Amino acid sequence: MINKIYNFWTKNAILGVLSIIFWFIVTPGMPEIRLINFIVLLELLTLLLCQLAVYIHYKSPVTYKINVGKDDTINSVEQHSLIAANSRIYQAVHLFVGLIVVGVYFLSSI
């Protein structure tokens, strides 16, 4: 249990440290490089949101019972459905963040 918590926090801490590096330390004067740094930061934050969404989805008792079934073991069909659900979560979060960026861009240009 402690090993799982340690792995979860180290994985998220690495993303957080990379986000801080790209946001605070690497701020060059060229607008193109600043845009690339902003895109990398946005992608890191999106990955953090994806991990949070996947964690919430799989730790819910309702979805756990749906994903695993009555026998509490994961067979190949259930494993395929978990992978498909995981990929759809990642796609949805990336689409959501992309739409937010486009919305903020259009609102800032008005």
Backbone atoms as SQL, in Angstrom:
CREATE TABLE atoms (id INTEGER PRIMARY KEY, chain TEXT, resi INTEGER, resn TEXT, atom TEXT, x REAL, y REAL, z REAL);
INSERT INTO atoms VALUES
  (1, 'A', 1, 'MET', 'N', 0.818, -1.190, 0.000),
  (2, 'A', 1, 'MET', 'CA', 0.000, 0.000, 0.000),
  (3, 'A', 1, 'MET', 'C', 0.868, 1.263, 0.000),
  (4, 'A', 2, 'ILE', 'N', 1.878, 1.292, 0.856),
  (5, 'A', 2, 'ILE', 'CA', 2.754, 2.459, 0.918),
  (6, 'A', 2, 'ILE', 'C', 3.566, 2.575, -0.365),
  (7, 'A', 3, 'ASN', 'N', 3.916, 1.424, -0.958),
  (8, 'A', 3, 'ASN', 'CA', 4.644, 1.444, -2.220),
  (9, 'A', 3, 'ASN', 'C', 3.796, 2.049, -3.338),
  (10, 'A', 4, 'LYS', 'N', 2.489, 1.760, -3.361),
  (11, 'A', 4, 'LYS', 'CA', 1.587, 2.343, -4.357),
  (12, 'A', 4, 'LYS', 'C', 1.491, 3.860, -4.189),
  (13, 'A', 5, 'ILE', 'N', 1.373, 4.303, -2.940),
  (14, 'A', 5, 'ILE', 'CA', 1.287, 5.742, -2.673),
  (15, 'A', 5, 'ILE', 'C', 2.582, 6.428, -3.070),
  (16, 'A', 6, 'TYR', 'N', 3.708, 5.792, -2.771),
  (17, 'A', 6, 'TYR', 'CA', 5.004, 6.362, -3.129),
  (18, 'A', 6, 'TYR', 'C', 5.146, 6.480, -4.647),
  (19, 'A', 7, 'ASN', 'N', 4.759, 5.424, -5.379),
  (20, 'A', 7, 'ASN', 'CA', 4.845, 5.455, -6.837),
  (21, 'A', 7, 'ASN', 'C', 3.944, 6.529, -7.428),
  (22, 'A', 8, 'PHE', 'N', 2.734, 6.664, -6.886),
  (23, 'A', 8, 'PHE', 'CA', 1.795, 7.671, -7.386),
  (24, 'A', 8, 'PHE', 'C', 2.340, 9.076, -7.178),
  (25, 'A', 9, 'TRP', 'N', 2.852, 9.354, -6.002),
  (26, 'A', 9, 'TRP', 'CA', 3.354, 10.702, -5.715),
  (27, 'A', 9, 'TRP', 'C', 4.651, 11.009, -6.445),
  (28, 'A', 10, 'THR', 'N', 5.517, 10.023, -6.625),
  (29, 'A', 10, 'THR', 'CA', 6.739, 10.304, -7.372),
  (30, 'A', 10, 'THR', 'C', 6.442, 10.569, -8.837),
  (31, 'A', 11, 'LYS', 'N', 5.491, 9.837, -9.409),
  (32, 'A', 11, 'LYS', 'CA', 5.130, 10.076, -10.797),
  (33, 'A', 11, 'LYS', 'C', 4.539, 11.473, -10.971),
  (34, 'A', 12, 'ASN', 'N', 3.667, 11.870, -10.075),
  (35, 'A', 12, 'ASN', 'CA', 3.059, 13.193, -10.170),
  (36, 'A', 12, 'ASN', 'C', 4.037, 14.295, -9.774),
  (37, 'A', 13, 'ALA', 'N', 4.963, 14.001, -8.887),
  (38, 'A', 13, 'ALA', 'CA', 5.948, 15.014, -8.491),
  (39, 'A', 13, 'ALA', 'C', 6.893, 15.318, -9.651),
  (40, 'A', 14, 'ILE', 'N', 7.238, 14.299, -10.421),
  (41, 'A', 14, 'ILE', 'CA', 8.100, 14.544, -11.585),
  (42, 'A', 14, 'ILE', 'C', 7.404, 15.469, -12.568),
  (43, 'A', 15, 'LEU', 'N', 6.127, 15.219, -12.840),
  (44, 'A', 15, 'LEU', 'CA', 5.382, 16.111, -13.738),
  (45, 'A', 15, 'LEU', 'C', 5.252, 17.509, -13.155),
  (46, 'A', 16, 'GLY', 'N', 5.049, 17.589, -11.863),
  (47, 'A', 16, 'GLY', 'CA', 4.935, 18.897, -11.229),
  (48, 'A', 16, 'GLY', 'C', 6.239, 19.680, -11.281),
  (49, 'A', 17, 'VAL', 'N', 7.343, 18.999, -11.043),
  (50, 'A', 17, 'VAL', 'CA', 8.643, 19.673, -11.097),
  (51, 'A', 17, 'VAL', 'C', 8.941, 20.134, -12.520),
  (52, 'A', 18, 'LEU', 'N', 8.627, 19.306, -13.503),
  (53, 'A', 18, 'LEU', 'CA', 8.822, 19.719, -14.891),
  (54, 'A', 18, 'LEU', 'C', 7.953, 20.923, -15.238),
  (55, 'A', 19, 'SER', 'N', 6.736, 20.949, -14.718),
  (56, 'A', 19, 'SER', 'CA', 5.858, 22.100, -14.954),
  (57, 'A', 19, 'SER', 'C', 6.448, 23.373, -14.356),
  (58, 'A', 20, 'ILE', 'N', 6.956, 23.279, -13.152),
  (59, 'A', 20, 'ILE', 'CA', 7.542, 24.453, -12.501),
  (60, 'A', 20, 'ILE', 'C', 8.774, 24.924, -13.260),
  (61, 'A', 21, 'ILE', 'N', 9.590, 23.983, -13.739),
  (62, 'A', 21, 'ILE', 'CA', 10.780, 24.363, -14.503),
  (63, 'A', 21, 'ILE', 'C', 10.381, 25.118, -15.767),
  (64, 'A', 22, 'PHE', 'N', 9.424, 24.595, -16.505),
  (65, 'A', 22, 'PHE', 'CA', 9.031, 25.250, -17.746),
  (66, 'A', 22, 'PHE', 'C', 8.326, 26.573, -17.495),
  (67, 'A', 23, 'TRP', 'N', 7.669, 26.725, -16.376),
  (68, 'A', 23, 'TRP', 'CA', 6.924, 27.953, -16.131),
  (69, 'A', 23, 'TRP', 'C', 7.797, 29.069, -15.555),
  (70, 'A', 24, 'PHE', 'N', 8.598, 28.773, -14.566),
  (71, 'A', 24, 'PHE', 'CA', 9.324, 29.819, -13.863),
  (72, 'A', 24, 'PHE', 'C', 10.759, 30.023, -14.346),
  (73, 'A', 25, 'ILE', 'N', 11.475, 28.970, -14.611),
  (74, 'A', 25, 'ILE', 'CA', 12.893, 29.099, -14.906),
  (75, 'A', 25, 'ILE', 'C', 13.134, 29.403, -16.384),
  (76, 'A', 26, 'VAL', 'N', 12.455, 28.711, -17.261),
  (77, 'A', 26, 'VAL', 'CA', 12.700, 28.852, -18.689),
  (78, 'A', 26, 'VAL', 'C', 11.705, 29.854, -19.265),
  (79, 'A', 27, 'THR', 'N', 12.013, 31.136, -19.134),
  (80, 'A', 27, 'THR', 'CA', 11.170, 32.182, -19.713),
  (81, 'A', 27, 'THR', 'C', 12.011, 33.078, -20.603),
  (82, 'A', 28, 'PRO', 'N', 12.331, 32.617, -21.810),
  (83, 'A', 28, 'PRO', 'CA', 13.138, 33.436, -22.712),
  (84, 'A', 28, 'PRO', 'C', 12.318, 34.582, -23.296),
  (85, 'A', 29, 'GLY', 'N', 13.000, 35.483, -23.966),
  (86, 'A', 29, 'GLY', 'CA', 12.345, 36.658, -24.516),
  (87, 'A', 29, 'GLY', 'C', 11.651, 36.426, -25.837),
  (88, 'A', 30, 'MET', 'N', 12.048, 35.405, -26.588),
  (89, 'A', 30, 'MET', 'CA', 11.430, 35.176, -27.894),
  (90, 'A', 30, 'MET', 'C', 10.019, 34.624, -27.727),
  (91, 'A', 31, 'PRO', 'N', 9.043, 35.218, -28.407),
  (92, 'A', 31, 'PRO', 'CA', 7.663, 34.748, -28.243),
  (93, 'A', 31, 'PRO', 'C', 7.453, 33.315, -28.716),
  (94, 'A', 32, 'GLU', 'N', 8.198, 32.872, -29.713),
  (95, 'A', 32, 'GLU', 'CA', 8.020, 31.502, -30.206),
  (96, 'A', 32, 'GLU', 'C', 8.448, 30.480, -29.167),
  (97, 'A', 33, 'ILE', 'N', 9.578, 30.744, -28.523),
  (98, 'A', 33, 'ILE', 'CA', 10.059, 29.807, -27.502),
  (99, 'A', 33, 'ILE', 'C', 9.143, 29.844, -26.287),
  (100, 'A', 34, 'ARG', 'N', 8.643, 31.019, -25.939),
  (101, 'A', 34, 'ARG', 'CA', 7.683, 31.105, -24.833),
  (102, 'A', 34, 'ARG', 'C', 6.411, 30.332, -25.168),
  (103, 'A', 35, 'LEU', 'N', 5.978, 30.360, -26.428),
  (104, 'A', 35, 'LEU', 'CA', 4.801, 29.603, -26.840),
  (105, 'A', 35, 'LEU', 'C', 5.048, 28.103, -26.736),
  (106, 'A', 36, 'ILE', 'N', 6.238, 27.659, -27.138),
  (107, 'A', 36, 'ILE', 'CA', 6.571, 26.239, -27.019),
  (108, 'A', 36, 'ILE', 'C', 6.600, 25.824, -25.551),
  (109, 'A', 37, 'ASN', 'N', 7.163, 26.655, -24.687),
  (110, 'A', 37, 'ASN', 'CA', 7.176, 26.353, -23.254),
  (111, 'A', 37, 'ASN', 'C', 5.761, 26.299, -22.691),
  (112, 'A', 38, 'PHE', 'N', 4.897, 27.202, -23.159),
  (113, 'A', 38, 'PHE', 'CA', 3.507, 27.194, -22.693),
  (114, 'A', 38, 'PHE', 'C', 2.787, 25.933, -23.153),
  (115, 'A', 39, 'ILE', 'N', 3.054, 25.484, -24.378),
  (116, 'A', 39, 'ILE', 'CA', 2.425, 24.260, -24.874),
  (117, 'A', 39, 'ILE', 'C', 2.888, 23.048, -24.072),
  (118, 'A', 40, 'VAL', 'N', 4.193, 22.999, -23.762),
  (119, 'A', 40, 'VAL', 'CA', 4.709, 21.884, -22.957),
  (120, 'A', 40, 'VAL', 'C', 4.091, 21.911, -21.557),
  (121, 'A', 41, 'LEU', 'N', 3.997, 23.089, -20.962),
  (122, 'A', 41, 'LEU', 'CA', 3.375, 23.207, -19.641),
  (123, 'A', 41, 'LEU', 'C', 1.919, 22.772, -19.683),
  (124, 'A', 42, 'LEU', 'N', 1.209, 23.189, -20.719),
  (125, 'A', 42, 'LEU', 'CA', -0.201, 22.820, -20.844),
  (126, 'A', 42, 'LEU', 'C', -0.358, 21.313, -21.018),
  (127, 'A', 43, 'GLU', 'N', 0.536, 20.696, -21.764),
  (128, 'A', 43, 'GLU', 'CA', 0.480, 19.249, -21.936),
  (129, 'A', 43, 'GLU', 'C', 0.783, 18.528, -20.620),
  (130, 'A', 44, 'LEU', 'N', 1.735, 19.019, -19.846),
  (131, 'A', 44, 'LEU', 'CA', 2.020, 18.405, -18.548),
  (132, 'A', 44, 'LEU', 'C', 0.826, 18.511, -17.610),
  (133, 'A', 45, 'LEU', 'N', 0.177, 19.670, -17.607),
  (134, 'A', 45, 'LEU', 'CA', -1.012, 19.820, -16.762),
  (135, 'A', 45, 'LEU', 'C', -2.156, 18.936, -17.252),
  (136, 'A', 46, 'THR', 'N', -2.259, 18.765, -18.575),
  (137, 'A', 46, 'THR', 'CA', -3.285, 17.880, -19.119),
  (138, 'A', 46, 'THR', 'C', -3.021, 16.434, -18.711),
  (139, 'A', 47, 'LEU', 'N', -1.770, 16.024, -18.720),
  (140, 'A', 47, 'LEU', 'CA', -1.448, 14.662, -18.280),
  (141, 'A', 47, 'LEU', 'C', -1.772, 14.463, -16.804),
  (142, 'A', 48, 'LEU', 'N', -1.544, 15.493, -15.984),
  (143, 'A', 48, 'LEU', 'CA', -1.928, 15.398, -14.575),
  (144, 'A', 48, 'LEU', 'C', -3.442, 15.251, -14.436),
  (145, 'A', 49, 'LEU', 'N', -4.197, 16.016, -15.222),
  (146, 'A', 49, 'LEU', 'CA', -5.654, 15.889, -15.194),
  (147, 'A', 49, 'LEU', 'C', -6.104, 14.509, -15.674),
  (148, 'A', 50, 'CYS', 'N', -5.414, 13.960, -16.683),
  (149, 'A', 50, 'CYS', 'CA', -5.736, 12.620, -17.169),
  (150, 'A', 50, 'CYS', 'C', -5.508, 11.575, -16.084),
  (151, 'A', 51, 'GLN', 'N', -4.392, 11.687, -15.382),
  (152, 'A', 51, 'GLN', 'CA', -4.119, 10.729, -14.315),
  (153, 'A', 51, 'GLN', 'C', -5.155, 10.835, -13.208),
  (154, 'A', 52, 'LEU', 'N', -5.563, 12.056, -12.888),
  (155, 'A', 52, 'LEU', 'CA', -6.586, 12.237, -11.871),
  (156, 'A', 52, 'LEU', 'C', -7.914, 11.640, -12.320),
  (157, 'A', 53, 'ALA', 'N', -8.285, 11.851, -13.576),
  (158, 'A', 53, 'ALA', 'CA', -9.548, 11.312, -14.083),
  (159, 'A', 53, 'ALA', 'C', -9.534, 9.786, -14.119),
  (160, 'A', 54, 'VAL', 'N', -8.424, 9.195, -14.536),
  (161, 'A', 54, 'VAL', 'CA', -8.322, 7.737, -14.562),
  (162, 'A', 54, 'VAL', 'C', -8.367, 7.176, -13.146),
  (163, 'A', 55, 'TYR', 'N', -7.691, 7.827, -12.219),
  (164, 'A', 55, 'TYR', 'CA', -7.703, 7.369, -10.822),
  (165, 'A', 55, 'TYR', 'C', -9.115, 7.417, -10.249),
  (166, 'A', 56, 'ILE', 'N', -9.823, 8.512, -10.485),
  (167, 'A', 56, 'ILE', 'CA', -11.191, 8.629, -9.969),
  (168, 'A', 56, 'ILE', 'C', -12.106, 7.611, -10.631),
  (169, 'A', 57, 'HIS', 'N', -11.917, 7.396, -11.927),
  (170, 'A', 57, 'HIS', 'CA', -12.778, 6.451, -12.643),
  (171, 'A', 57, 'HIS', 'C', -12.590, 5.026, -12.139),
  (172, 'A', 58, 'TYR', 'N', -11.358, 4.605, -11.935),
  (173, 'A', 58, 'TYR', 'CA', -11.111, 3.218, -11.564),
  (174, 'A', 58, 'TYR', 'C', -11.248, 2.951, -10.072),
  (175, 'A', 59, 'LYS', 'N', -11.184, 3.964, -9.237),
  (176, 'A', 59, 'LYS', 'CA', -11.326, 3.733, -7.803),
  (177, 'A', 59, 'LYS', 'C', -12.769, 3.831, -7.329),
  (178, 'A', 60, 'SER', 'N', -13.662, 4.237, -8.207),
  (179, 'A', 60, 'SER', 'CA', -15.072, 4.290, -7.829),
  (180, 'A', 60, 'SER', 'C', -15.604, 2.866, -7.689),
  (181, 'A', 61, 'PRO', 'N', -16.359, 2.572, -6.615),
  (182, 'A', 61, 'PRO', 'CA', -16.843, 1.202, -6.421),
  (183, 'A', 61, 'PRO', 'C', -17.799, 0.745, -7.524),
  (184, 'A', 62, 'VAL', 'N', -18.561, 1.666, -8.075),
  (185, 'A', 62, 'VAL', 'CA', -19.518, 1.304, -9.116),
  (186, 'A', 62, 'VAL', 'C', -18.790, 0.885, -10.386),
  (187, 'A', 63, 'THR', 'N', -17.860, 1.709, -10.836),
  (188, 'A', 63, 'THR', 'CA', -17.143, 1.365, -12.068),
  (189, 'A', 63, 'THR', 'C', -16.198, 0.188, -11.863),
  (190, 'A', 64, 'TYR', 'N', -15.698, 0.015, -10.648),
  (191, 'A', 64, 'TYR', 'CA', -14.846, -1.154, -10.387),
  (192, 'A', 64, 'TYR', 'C', -15.648, -2.433, -10.581),
  (193, 'A', 65, 'LYS', 'N', -16.859, -2.476, -10.064),
  (194, 'A', 65, 'LYS', 'CA', -17.685, -3.673, -10.192),
  (195, 'A', 65, 'LYS', 'C', -18.098, -3.892, -11.647),
  (196, 'A', 66, 'ILE', 'N', -18.326, -2.801, -12.384),
  (197, 'A', 66, 'ILE', 'CA', -18.673, -2.941, -13.803),
  (198, 'A', 66, 'ILE', 'C', -17.469, -3.466, -14.581),
  (199, 'A', 67, 'ASN', 'N', -16.291, -2.936, -14.295),
  (200, 'A', 67, 'ASN', 'CA', -15.095, -3.327, -15.046),
  (201, 'A', 67, 'ASN', 'C', -14.634, -4.739, -14.730),
  (202, 'A', 68, 'VAL', 'N', -14.723, -5.142, -13.474),
  (203, 'A', 68, 'VAL', 'CA', -14.176, -6.433, -13.061),
  (204, 'A', 68, 'VAL', 'C', -15.204, -7.545, -13.194),
  (205, 'A', 69, 'GLY', 'N', -16.446, -7.272, -12.893),
  (206, 'A', 69, 'GLY', 'CA', -17.473, -8.295, -12.985),
  (207, 'A', 69, 'GLY', 'C', -17.695, -8.990, -11.654),
  (208, 'A', 70, 'LYS', 'N', -18.490, -10.047, -11.693),
  (209, 'A', 70, 'LYS', 'CA', -18.860, -10.749, -10.462),
  (210, 'A', 70, 'LYS', 'C', -17.747, -11.627, -9.911),
  (211, 'A', 71, 'ASP', 'N', -16.828, -12.079, -10.765),
  (212, 'A', 71, 'ASP', 'CA', -15.797, -13.005, -10.306),
  (213, 'A', 71, 'ASP', 'C', -14.563, -12.310, -9.736),
  (214, 'A', 72, 'ASP', 'N', -14.503, -10.977, -9.746),
  (215, 'A', 72, 'ASP', 'CA', -13.392, -10.191, -9.202),
  (216, 'A', 72, 'ASP', 'C', -12.038, -10.512, -9.837),
  (217, 'A', 73, 'THR', 'N', -12.041, -11.010, -11.045),
  (218, 'A', 73, 'THR', 'CA', -10.811, -11.196, -11.798),
  (219, 'A', 73, 'THR', 'C', -10.987, -10.538, -13.165),
  (220, 'A', 74, 'ILE', 'N', -9.903, -10.076, -13.714),
  (221, 'A', 74, 'ILE', 'CA', -9.957, -9.383, -15.003),
  (222, 'A', 74, 'ILE', 'C', -9.521, -10.360, -16.089),
  (223, 'A', 75, 'ASN', 'N', -10.453, -10.716, -16.982),
  (224, 'A', 75, 'ASN', 'CA', -10.090, -11.573, -18.110),
  (225, 'A', 75, 'ASN', 'C', -9.695, -10.703, -19.296),
  (226, 'A', 76, 'SER', 'N', -9.445, -11.309, -20.448),
  (227, 'A', 76, 'SER', 'CA', -8.922, -10.568, -21.591),
  (228, 'A', 76, 'SER', 'C', -9.941, -9.576, -22.155),
  (229, 'A', 77, 'VAL', 'N', -11.214, -9.926, -22.140),
  (230, 'A', 77, 'VAL', 'CA', -12.239, -9.012, -22.655),
  (231, 'A', 77, 'VAL', 'C', -12.376, -7.803, -21.733),
  (232, 'A', 78, 'GLU', 'N', -12.376, -8.034, -20.436),
  (233, 'A', 78, 'GLU', 'CA', -12.454, -6.923, -19.486),
  (234, 'A', 78, 'GLU', 'C', -11.199, -6.060, -19.551),
  (235, 'A', 79, 'GLN', 'N', -10.045, -6.683, -19.769),
  (236, 'A', 79, 'GLN', 'CA', -8.815, -5.917, -19.893),
  (237, 'A', 79, 'GLN', 'C', -8.865, -5.029, -21.133),
  (238, 'A', 80, 'HIS', 'N', -9.406, -5.549, -22.222),
  (239, 'A', 80, 'HIS', 'CA', -9.552, -4.738, -23.439),
  (240, 'A', 80, 'HIS', 'C', -10.500, -3.568, -23.202),
  (241, 'A', 81, 'SER', 'N', -11.579, -3.794, -22.475),
  (242, 'A', 81, 'SER', 'CA', -12.522, -2.696, -22.200),
  (243, 'A', 81, 'SER', 'C', -11.895, -1.649, -21.283),
  (244, 'A', 82, 'LEU', 'N', -11.042, -2.072, -20.350),
  (245, 'A', 82, 'LEU', 'CA', -10.343, -1.112, -19.492),
  (246, 'A', 82, 'LEU', 'C', -9.376, -0.252, -20.300),
  (247, 'A', 83, 'ILE', 'N', -8.680, -0.869, -21.242),
  (248, 'A', 83, 'ILE', 'CA', -7.755, -0.115, -22.083),
  (249, 'A', 83, 'ILE', 'C', -8.525, 0.867, -22.962),
  (250, 'A', 84, 'ALA', 'N', -9.661, 0.433, -23.504),
  (251, 'A', 84, 'ALA', 'CA', -10.474, 1.318, -24.339),
  (252, 'A', 84, 'ALA', 'C', -11.028, 2.483, -23.515),
  (253, 'A', 85, 'ALA', 'N', -11.471, 2.206, -22.300),
  (254, 'A', 85, 'ALA', 'CA', -11.981, 3.280, -21.441),
  (255, 'A', 85, 'ALA', 'C', -10.870, 4.246, -21.070),
  (256, 'A', 86, 'ASN', 'N', -9.685, 3.719, -20.805),
  (257, 'A', 86, 'ASN', 'CA', -8.543, 4.563, -20.468),
  (258, 'A', 86, 'ASN', 'C', -8.187, 5.485, -21.635),
  (259, 'A', 87, 'SER', 'N', -8.190, 4.957, -22.843),
  (260, 'A', 87, 'SER', 'CA', -7.864, 5.790, -24.004),
  (261, 'A', 87, 'SER', 'C', -8.932, 6.845, -24.245),
  (262, 'A', 88, 'ARG', 'N', -10.186, 6.519, -24.000),
  (263, 'A', 88, 'ARG', 'CA', -11.260, 7.506, -24.170),
  (264, 'A', 88, 'ARG', 'C', -11.181, 8.600, -23.108),
  (265, 'A', 89, 'ILE', 'N', -10.759, 8.245, -21.907),
  (266, 'A', 89, 'ILE', 'CA', -10.579, 9.263, -20.871),
  (267, 'A', 89, 'ILE', 'C', -9.479, 10.232, -21.280),
  (268, 'A', 90, 'TYR', 'N', -8.360, 9.703, -21.771),
  (269, 'A', 90, 'TYR', 'CA', -7.264, 10.571, -22.209),
  (270, 'A', 90, 'TYR', 'C', -7.701, 11.463, -23.370),
  (271, 'A', 91, 'GLN', 'N', -8.442, 10.916, -24.323),
  (272, 'A', 91, 'GLN', 'CA', -8.912, 11.717, -25.453),
  (273, 'A', 91, 'GLN', 'C', -9.868, 12.804, -24.987),
  (274, 'A', 92, 'ALA', 'N', -10.775, 12.466, -24.087),
  (275, 'A', 92, 'ALA', 'CA', -11.755, 13.445, -23.614),
  (276, 'A', 92, 'ALA', 'C', -11.089, 14.578, -22.847),
  (277, 'A', 93, 'VAL', 'N', -10.122, 14.262, -22.001),
  (278, 'A', 93, 'VAL', 'CA', -9.444, 15.310, -21.240),
  (279, 'A', 93, 'VAL', 'C', -8.635, 16.211, -22.169),
  (280, 'A', 94, 'HIS', 'N', -7.963, 15.634, -23.154),
  (281, 'A', 94, 'HIS', 'CA', -7.204, 16.452, -24.099),
  (282, 'A', 94, 'HIS', 'C', -8.137, 17.335, -24.931),
  (283, 'A', 95, 'LEU', 'N', -9.269, 16.812, -25.362),
  (284, 'A', 95, 'LEU', 'CA', -10.244, 17.617, -26.099),
  (285, 'A', 95, 'LEU', 'C', -10.788, 18.743, -25.221),
  (286, 'A', 96, 'PHE', 'N', -11.083, 18.434, -23.969),
  (287, 'A', 96, 'PHE', 'CA', -11.601, 19.428, -23.033),
  (288, 'A', 96, 'PHE', 'C', -10.600, 20.563, -22.825),
  (289, 'A', 97, 'VAL', 'N', -9.347, 20.230, -22.595),
  (290, 'A', 97, 'VAL', 'CA', -8.320, 21.253, -22.386),
  (291, 'A', 97, 'VAL', 'C', -8.108, 22.058, -23.673),
  (292, 'A', 98, 'GLY', 'N', -8.118, 21.390, -24.825),
  (293, 'A', 98, 'GLY', 'CA', -7.970, 22.096, -26.090),
  (294, 'A', 98, 'GLY', 'C', -9.100, 23.083, -26.336),
  (295, 'A', 99, 'LEU', 'N', -10.322, 22.693, -26.023),
  (296, 'A', 99, 'LEU', 'CA', -11.455, 23.607, -26.187),
  (297, 'A', 99, 'LEU', 'C', -11.369, 24.785, -25.223),
  (298, 'A', 100, 'ILE', 'N', -10.873, 24.551, -24.024),
  (299, 'A', 100, 'ILE', 'CA', -10.683, 25.650, -23.080),
  (300, 'A', 100, 'ILE', 'C', -9.644, 26.633, -23.607),
  (301, 'A', 101, 'VAL', 'N', -8.540, 26.124, -24.168),
  (302, 'A', 101, 'VAL', 'CA', -7.501, 26.997, -24.712),
  (303, 'A', 101, 'VAL', 'C', -8.048, 27.821, -25.874),
  (304, 'A', 102, 'VAL', 'N', -8.802, 27.195, -26.761),
  (305, 'A', 102, 'VAL', 'CA', -9.381, 27.925, -27.895),
  (306, 'A', 102, 'VAL', 'C', -10.376, 28.968, -27.403),
  (307, 'A', 103, 'GLY', 'N', -11.183, 28.623, -26.413),
  (308, 'A', 103, 'GLY', 'CA', -12.131, 29.582, -25.860),
  (309, 'A', 103, 'GLY', 'C', -11.452, 30.771, -25.212),
  (310, 'A', 104, 'VAL', 'N', -10.403, 30.513, -24.457),
  (311, 'A', 104, 'VAL', 'CA', -9.669, 31.608, -23.821),
  (312, 'A', 104, 'VAL', 'C', -8.997, 32.472, -24.879),
  (313, 'A', 105, 'TYR', 'N', -8.487, 31.858, -25.936),
  (314, 'A', 105, 'TYR', 'CA', -7.842, 32.599, -27.018),
  (315, 'A', 105, 'TYR', 'C', -8.852, 33.545, -27.684),
  (316, 'A', 106, 'PHE', 'N', -10.031, 33.030, -27.998),
  (317, 'A', 106, 'PHE', 'CA', -11.029, 33.870, -28.649),
  (318, 'A', 106, 'PHE', 'C', -11.551, 34.968, -27.718),
  (319, 'A', 107, 'LEU', 'N', -11.714, 34.674, -26.449),
  (320, 'A', 107, 'LEU', 'CA', -12.185, 35.684, -25.515),
  (321, 'A', 107, 'LEU', 'C', -11.133, 36.758, -25.274),
  (322, 'A', 108, 'SER', 'N', -9.871, 36.376, -25.325),
  (323, 'A', 108, 'SER', 'CA', -8.832, 37.378, -25.111),
  (324, 'A', 108, 'SER', 'C', -8.643, 38.277, -26.338),
  (325, 'A', 109, 'SER', 'N', -9.068, 37.827, -27.505),
  (326, 'A', 109, 'SER', 'CA', -8.922, 38.647, -28.713),
  (327, 'A', 109, 'SER', 'C', -10.098, 39.586, -28.921),
  (328, 'A', 110, 'ILE', 'N', -11.138, 39.446, -28.138),
  (329, 'A', 110, 'ILE', 'CA', -12.305, 40.339, -28.277),
  (330, 'A', 110, 'ILE', 'C', -12.032, 41.683, -27.629);
